[in-house]
Amino acid sequence: MPGPGTDEFASLLGIDVVRWGPGHTVATLTTGASHANPHGTVHGAVFYAVAGAAVAAAANDEDHSGIISSVLVEYLRGASLGDRLHAEVRREASTEREDIFTGTVRRGEDGDLLAWVRARGTRRTRRG
């Protein structure tokens, strides 16, 4: 049975996604000039993209294909160009059909907390 494929959109943006275990992923991106908003800081959509890539990876594994139905990113502070965004997401709870994910976006692995992430996905059995 094939597992999850490559996240081509995340790859296009330069986001690196690593699965740390079932329902636990990290996505990282070093920001640059192409990630700037009109204020010269990192655009909020970049935070969302890094967090979304981590959520999508956490929802998909060898046995399940998750369909994300909501992602909430609560922005706490901005990031500067050149910062490495580090989004870490874990599956916190599951019902019969849904998974709930929570996580953070930080400046580097142990740096400043930049955003909270909450998401929900419908879980389906992966078909071959």
Stockholm file with secondary structure:
# STOCKHOLM 1.0

chainA/1-128         MPGPGTDEFASLLGIDVVRWGPGHTVATLTTGASHANPHGTVHGAVFYAVAGAAVAAAANDEDHSGIISSVLVEYLRGASLGDRLHAEVRREASTEREDIFTGTVRRGEDGDLLAWVRARGTRRTRRG
#=GR chainA/1-128 SS CCCCCCCHHHHHHTCEEEEEETTEEEEEEECCGGGBCTTSBBCHHHHHHHHHHHHHHHHCCSSEEEEEEEEEEEECSCCBTTCEEEEEEEEEEECSSEEEEEEEEEESSSSCEEEEEEEEEEEEECCC
#=GC SS_cons         CCCCCCCHHHHHHTCEEEEEETTEEEEEEECCGGGBCTTSBBCHHHHHHHHHHHHHHHHCCSSEEEEEEEEEEEECSCCBTTCEEEEEEEEEEECSSEEEEEEEEEESSSSCEEEEEEEEEEEEECCC
//
